[in-house]
Amino acid sequence: MGTSYPESPYSFSFDVPEGTSSIQLQLMCGADIGVYYFDDFFISTETLSTKAITQNISIYPNPVKKELFIGADVKIQHITLYDLNGKIVKSLNGNKKAIDLSFLKNGIYFIEFVTKNQLICYHKIVKQ
């Protein structure tokens, strides 16, 4: 089985406007009708304006029932808690050592920490 397209991988990049909640990709191969398979297909997100950190901020316990404790050796400027749909559930300013999460329904959430130097750290939280 052959193809008229080169074997080398294709690479596409494009900017997604802020606030976009979904992306649809459509493959059009001219007049060739058939089934197409993708190998090593991935989507990555990159930005030049956001510096991400993955350490220096820890949370516990996780899963959490009532209070989430924060351990950090950097100064936290802002904390935002998101649900799985990306909706902001709680937003806090300042360097907190604990957050009351007893009001949350059970599920998975994401917490974003922004440091004084505008570095960002994300953690997944499981609420029980």
C-alpha positions as CSV (number, residue, x, y, z in Angstrom):
1,M,0.0,0.0,0.0
2,G,1.5,3.3,-1.0
3,T,0.9,7.0,-0.6
4,S,1.5,10.0,-2.7
5,Y,2.4,12.0,0.3
6,P,5.9,12.2,1.8
7,E,6.8,9.9,4.6
8,S,8.4,12.6,6.7
9,P,6.4,14.0,9.6
10,Y,4.3,17.1,9.2
11,S,4.5,19.8,11.9
12,F,1.8,22.5,12.3
13,S,1.7,25.3,14.8
14,F,-0.8,28.0,15.4
15,D,-1.9,30.4,18.1
16,V,-5.1,29.7,20.0
17,P,-7.0,32.8,21.2
18,E,-7.4,33.2,24.9
19,G,-10.7,31.9,26.1
20,T,-10.9,29.1,23.5
21,S,-12.6,26.0,25.1
22,S,-12.2,23.5,22.2
23,I,-10.3,22.9,19.0
24,Q,-11.4,20.8,16.0
25,L,-8.9,19.5,13.6
26,Q,-9.9,18.5,10.1
27,L,-7.7,16.5,7.7
28,M,-8.2,17.2,4.0
29,C,-6.1,15.2,1.5
30,G,-7.1,16.6,-1.8
31,A,-9.1,14.1,-4.0
32,D,-7.7,11.1,-2.1
33,I,-10.6,9.4,-0.3
34,G,-9.8,6.7,2.3
35,V,-9.0,6.0,5.9
36,Y,-6.0,7.8,7.4
37,Y,-4.1,6.8,10.5
38,F,-2.0,9.0,12.7
39,D,1.1,7.9,14.4
40,D,2.7,9.9,17.3
41,F,0.0,12.5,17.2
42,F,0.3,15.0,20.0
43,I,-0.7,18.6,20.9
44,S,1.5,20.7,23.1
45,T,1.0,24.0,24.7
46,E,3.8,26.5,24.9
47,T,3.9,30.2,25.8
48,L,6.6,32.7,25.9
49,S,4.8,35.0,28.4
50,T,4.4,32.5,31.3
51,K,7.2,31.0,33.3
52,A,6.2,27.7,34.9
53,I,7.7,26.2,38.0
54,T,6.9,22.7,39.2
55,Q,8.7,22.7,42.6
56,N,9.0,24.9,45.7
57,I,5.3,24.7,46.4
58,S,3.7,21.6,47.9
59,I,0.2,20.9,49.1
60,Y,-1.1,18.3,51.6
61,P,-3.1,16.3,52.3
62,N,-4.1,15.2,48.9
63,P,-6.9,13.9,48.7
64,V,-8.2,16.6,51.0
65,K,-11.4,16.6,53.1
66,K,-11.5,20.0,54.7
67,E,-8.3,22.1,54.9
68,L,-5.5,22.1,52.3
69,F,-2.1,23.1,53.7
70,I,0.5,24.9,51.6
71,G,4.2,24.5,52.0
72,A,6.3,27.0,50.0
73,D,9.8,28.4,50.1
74,V,8.7,31.2,47.7
75,K,6.3,34.1,48.3
76,I,2.9,33.3,46.8
77,Q,1.1,36.4,45.4
78,H,-2.1,34.8,44.2
79,I,-4.0,31.4,44.4
80,T,-6.7,30.3,42.0
81,L,-8.8,27.1,42.3
82,Y,-10.4,25.7,39.1
83,D,-12.9,23.0,38.5
84,L,-12.5,20.5,35.7
85,N,-14.3,22.8,33.3
86,G,-11.8,25.6,33.9
87,K,-14.3,27.6,36.0
88,I,-12.8,29.6,38.8
89,V,-14.1,28.2,42.1
90,K,-12.1,30.3,44.5
91,S,-9.5,33.1,44.2
92,L,-7.2,34.3,47.0
93,N,-4.6,37.0,47.3
94,G,-1.6,36.8,49.5
95,N,0.7,34.2,51.0
96,K,-1.6,31.6,52.6
97,K,-0.5,28.6,54.6
98,A,-3.9,26.9,54.5
99,I,-7.2,27.0,52.5
100,D,-10.6,25.9,53.7
101,L,-12.0,23.6,50.9
102,S,-14.9,22.1,53.0
103,F,-17.4,23.8,50.7
104,L,-16.3,21.9,47.6
105,K,-18.2,18.9,46.2
106,N,-16.1,15.7,45.9
107,G,-14.1,15.6,42.7
108,I,-10.9,16.8,40.9
109,Y,-9.8,20.4,40.9
110,F,-6.7,22.3,39.9
111,I,-4.9,24.9,41.9
112,E,-2.7,27.6,40.4
113,F,-0.1,29.5,42.5
114,V,1.4,32.7,41.1
115,T,4.6,33.8,42.9
116,K,5.8,37.3,43.6
117,N,8.2,36.8,40.6
118,Q,5.2,35.9,38.4
119,L,6.2,32.2,38.2
120,I,3.3,29.8,38.0
121,C,2.8,26.4,39.7
122,Y,-0.2,24.0,39.1
123,H,-1.3,21.1,41.3
124,K,-4.2,18.6,40.9
125,I,-6.3,18.3,44.0
126,V,-8.7,15.4,44.8
127,K,-11.6,16.5,47.1
128,Q,-13.1,13.8,49.2
